[in-house]
Each structure stands twice: as C-alpha cells, then as structure tokens.
Amino acid sequence: MKKLMLGNEAIARGAFEAGVKVASAYPGTPSTEISENLVQYKEIYCEWAPNEKVATEVAIGASMAGVRSMACMKHVGLNVAADPLYTAGYIGVNGGMVLVVADDPGLYSSQNEQDTRNHARGALVCCIEPSDSQEAKDFTKFAYKISEEYDMPVILRTTTRLAHSQQEVELCDRVEVEDKPYEKNIAKNVMMPANAKRRHVIVEEKLARLAKDGANFEINKMEINDTSIGFVTCGIAYQYVKEAMPNASVLKLGLVNPLPMDLIKEFAKKVDKLVIFEELMPIIEEQVKAAGIDCVGKEMFTVLGEYSANMLKKAFGKAVPAIKQNNLPMRPPILCPGCPHRSVFSVLKKLKIHASGDIGCYTLGAVQPLGVVDSTVCMGASISVLHGIQKAKGDEFTKDWVAVIGDSTFLHTGVNSLMNTVYNKGVGVVMILDNRTTGMTGHQDHAATGKTLQGEETNAVDIPALCRAIGVKRVFEISAFDQKGLEKLLKEELSLRQLSVIVTKAPCALLKGVVFKDKCKEDTEKCKKCGRCLSIGCPALTKCADGTIKIDQSMCNGCGLCQTYCAFDAIKLIKGE
Amino acid sequence: METKNIMIVGVGGQGTLLTSRILGNLIRKYGYDVKLSEVHGMAQRGGSVVTFVRYGDKVYEPIVEEGMADVLIAFERLEAIRYQDFLKDDGVIVLNDVRIDPMPVVIGACEYPKDIVDELKKGHTVYSVNANEEAIKLGNSRVFNLIILGLAAKHLDFKVEDWLSVIEETVPPKTIELNKKAFLLGYEKGE
C-alpha cells in the first residue's frame, strides 16, 4: 500500500516498521511532526522531553536496556544534546539508537543555519541522509541495522525541504525485534577516563571499518551517464542535480559520515570533472580534497541558504528566468489576533522597557510596530543574558529591562538560568509568558500542561511554585490581558531592584478549546483617525483610504486590546453568545 | 507527460495546506508521480506562505522555481503579484480577489500596491473571485479556500466527480457537504 507522506511522517513510519520501542523528543521546526506521527503507533512508547539533552539521554537509556530507540530534534537542539551524544559515541549501543536531526537551510524557522554533519564528525558517530520521503522511511530502518552492526548511535540528517515535502511512500509491516538482554558492562557504559581512553580506540576502529564497508552500502547510489561531469551529492541536493542536469553522472551518498572514500575515488576515476554539490558547509568537499582527489565545490556554490535546480543551471551558464526586482511590501510573520503576547508587549512598549528575549512566537515582539525585544540568542538565554547585562553595567542600567520567556522554553533551559540569577544574587524582572503550550511549533504539550504526548493526564509542573522553590521570593501571577494591573506590577517590581518573577497567564489564541465569543467592531462615525489602535500590530485591523479603521470580523478574536487603546470610544466590544 | 507545476500562495493561516492536500490526493488517483512541498513553523504566523505541487511521469525536485508554474493559485492579491514571475509565459493565475494588509502597510511604512489585478492581466490570464464574500454568503467564512480550489479546478485536467470524492476523503466528516458546496460554487464561477 502506498500513502502520501511528509518526510517526517515517513521517518515515524520507518521507526514503526523497524521495531522501535522508545522515542523521546523536544518539538522544533522542522522535526516536530515525527513525534506527532509516532503517537499513532501503539507499539512505540513516545514522549515529549523538556529538552533535547533529556530526550537523547532517554534514548541512550532505552538502547542500553536493549531496545531500539529514537530521539528527534531540530539542528540547534543537537547543540543542547551534544553533551550526551559525544559520549554516547564512545559507549555505543545495545539496542539500535537513532537521532533524527533536522537542519534548516534557508532559515525558515530557526536562529542559525548550522550543519549537523559537523556534529556527526565531532561526536564520531555515523550520519546518513535521505533525499525524499521513501528514502526517509527506508534509511530510518537501515540506520538501525548500522547502529547495531557497528555498535554506534546513528544520526539521520534531514532538512526542512525534505521534512516538509510529501511523496508517495510504500508501507510495510512492522518487524518486531527481540529485546536484547541488559548486561552490566562497566568498561563499556561507565565513561570515566580509564574506560573512555580504551573506548576511543575502539570508536576510531569502528569508524574506519564503517568507512570501508560503506562503499558497498545500498544507501549510496552511483549513476554513470555522461562522464564529462560527475556530481557527488547527498540529501535533497540530489533532486536538484537530477532536475537540472539529468544526463550527468551522479554519486549520491546516503552515508555522509564517515565518508565511503573508496567509492568516491572509484567514481572520480570514471568522470572527467568532479563537482561536489552539497547544501550548507563543504563537509564532503574538504574531506575529498584532503584525500587528494581533484574536485570543485564551494568555488561554484554558496554556503548560504537552500539550493535549487535553477541555481545549479545558472552555475553551469544555462539561462534561467529571473525574478524581476520589485518594491512590494514584505509580509513578515506576526503575532495572531487575540495573542496574549501582544497584550504583554504593548505594556512593555508603553513603559519603554527593554526585553531580553527568547525562542518562541514571542520573538516576534521584536517586529514593528512592537519592537520591544532587544535580543534573541537560544533557548533559555533571556534570563541569563539579562543577568550578564546587569552584572556588567549594574542594576541602575537594567532598571528598565526585563527578561521574557515562554512556559515551554522556561522548562527547556530557562529554569537553569533562573537558578543562576538567584544563586549569584542577580536582580531584575523575569516575565514568564505562560500560554499553556509550545506555541510556535504548533501546540505541543510540555511538563506544565498536565498532558503527555500520548494524550494521558499527568502531573503538571507548577511554574510559580517551581520559581519559589528555586528561591525567588517575589513571584506573581497575572492575566496577560490585565494591562492596568500588569503596568502597575511592573513599575513596582522594577523599582525594587530585587529578583521578581511575573507569570502572565492566558492560553494561546490558536490552542484547541480556546473559544473567542466576542468581536471588536469599529464605529466609523467616532473614529478620529489617530491610528493609536494600529500601534499594537494586530493583523485584524486595517486603515481605510479615508484614514478610519476597519476590523476584519473573520480575523478578530475579540481580545479587546484595540478597544483599550482607543481614546474616542470608536471600538466596541460586541459580546457573543 | 511533461511535469505540471502548481503554486499555491497566500497568507499564513489561510488554509493553503488543506488545499494542497486535496490536490495531492487527487493527483495520486490519476497515477502520476507527485511531490508537494509546504511551509510550517514561524512563517505560518501571518507571513507569506507558498506551497508547491508538482506531478508527472517522474518528479525530482519538490519545489517550483522561476518561470516554471503552469498555474498560480493566489489566496490574496499582493501574494499573487509577489510570485507572478514564477509563472510560465502561458501560465494562468487563479486569484482570490481580496486584500490583506501586511504589517508594514498597516503601520504606514509602505503602501499596498494599486491596480494589482490590471497589472497581473498585462502578463497573464487571470481568473478571479472574491471567495471570502462568496463564503460568507454560503454561511461559513472559512470555506473560501474550497471556492478558490473550485475555480482552479476549471483550469486543471481532473474530473469534477474525482475532485468531489477526494474532498470527501480529505476534509473533516462534519464539513463534507459545506466544502463540496463551496467547491462547486467556485467551479461554476469558472464557466
């Protein structure tokens, strides 16, 4: 049977067919749908972990215990999980273990454009890369074979384009894999210096063997056609080669770490000119050059962004239609109508407060007309960056600063930063924007929502109580839409120069079950065309040709924020049934 | 068969994904090789979004590039003009003739371009409908995307009964009748 599947759906299917029993993940675009699809397979225990480090350690534990395990994350998540990964490489596996890591060339939804293959090389683990949905499923299954045969965690690397493209995939049955017995093995599983020293030798031997054997792996494909040019490529870039240069010879590498150099040498001998076509960093190219094989790569192609067939054609001097330059208004992403973050940011804007920001929808607080957020680095950084600023310049400097962080991000890594501020006698105001979900990635549960990935009721972390337990004396909870109350509270807490946590509460406007009954409606007669309501940046509001305001009734969620900004009573809140 | 390329463009949250899923499931029925490519994550929050649909004997890259599109289905005017260079010379535009101001326009940093439809018509055949208005007349503002799809269907090579059966299989059971009605309304507008 065939089914149209996203790359991510196909990976989940591959895990199911491969007999995986335990999977853990933290959501992150473009990897989130893997876990969301694993849920349908009752044979797999799957969960949301508070962060990628935890998810990876859960997978290590499950593998150590003797079953096939998986952890999924986006590329920057692997930085958080790098600590367990680099040592898991030494330990190896018992049951097969696969980390699915999704890169984001073109930065569709990320803070950087890093290349996961660097981590695979650094951590001394195998990395394989599919080029479409069918391969995403097949390679996932193959990854478990490699993992167990070479006693090594395997990274399955994907990219946004692969993860979010659909194609027909042939479905197979699940093959149950017998649990391996757990055997206590201190020399293999306890990584203290004497043991790790011996394991490092073994890892290097295994990698050398894998590189040699890899030349015969079915996941690599050599297509000999016109031999004047031969492309070495991997992942989605292969599709662009086939589209742009259908007659060229191609070596498509499924195994991208370690590289099957014998196979590359064999291919290089068959073609006149060797071209390395890989998105992001010159990982293959540099190793091929170091092996003394003549080739070109980044001399012709960029390290920036996503590749395409037209880009390849252009590099070979073929004519491609150009996009005409235009001065069209951009359409950047914005906070939704009824978003509680808008209400909080409007107060911060009014009080001219700087915000040390974090990762989530509320990063959009940096976009005009709000423009409140000063910095965004990585998950959890808002609190520690503010602490650094305060320690550098003193509390007088940070008297008009706050840190803003979402509930899911706070539990991810923000809580460590808060501990640091308490411990090191930092002062300031930390705002936890609690919208009861992981919003940006499409509404996943987390440790404070009371529900598991598999839909069961569970204990919910009490965020204010957690802050108090860490040692924060001044913890407040307030509705995100209580603008007056929030303004007063912020002024008071900022003036004290102590450490305060303000938890602003209101569910995400898009969260299932959140119903907005009311609508805001303009009264054109009363509108004085001042435009003050537009300063909150709500997409439901537009300015008409005559300068008055119109509220799109299909978009408005009736949060009433615009009404509070109108001094002329020209916006009415119409109560719904 | 030469590969056919369709682009669906709009504003994040308008429901372009449902439209491409219906199209993808339909194309499968005809036995073509098909690839769809979508945008998830941050851009979906009211940003400019693009979905690509490609089908034929064998499809490699999942994206539609400059000068490749046979049909551009635009859920909003400004997005239509933003992506018009992706059309082939003889490519057609199926337009939801509505205006959604992007934030730079709302705050007065830029102006919304005037006379977009006339501009589009200079280079291409344009079939347009104000699907949002039509959907409200049907009693549910959210089914406007099926009206646009119906209008587009008039200019694609699939049988209307196949469209209807795929809609039945793809949309939530409770909304089947309304979605079919919306689709047919758009289809008839194409007459």
Interface residues (C-beta under 8 A of the other chain):
Chain A: K2 L4 L6 T29 P30 T32 E33 Y108 S109 D132 R161 H164 S165 Q166 Q167 E168 I236 Q239 Y240 K242 E243 S308 A309 N310 V320 P321 A322 I323 K324 N326 L328 P329 M330 R331 P332 P333 I334 L335 C336 C361 L364 V367 Q368 P369 M440 T441 G442 G531 L534 S535 G537 P539 L541 T542 K543 S554
Chain B: V11 G12 G13 G24 N25 R28 D33 V34 K35 L36 S37 E38 V39 H40 G41 M42 A43 Q44 R45 G46 G47 S48 Y60 E61 P62 I63 E65 E66 G67 L78 E79 I81 R82 D85 F86 I100 D101 P102 M103 P104 V105 V106 I107 G108 A109 C110 E111 Y112 P113 N132 I136 S141 R142
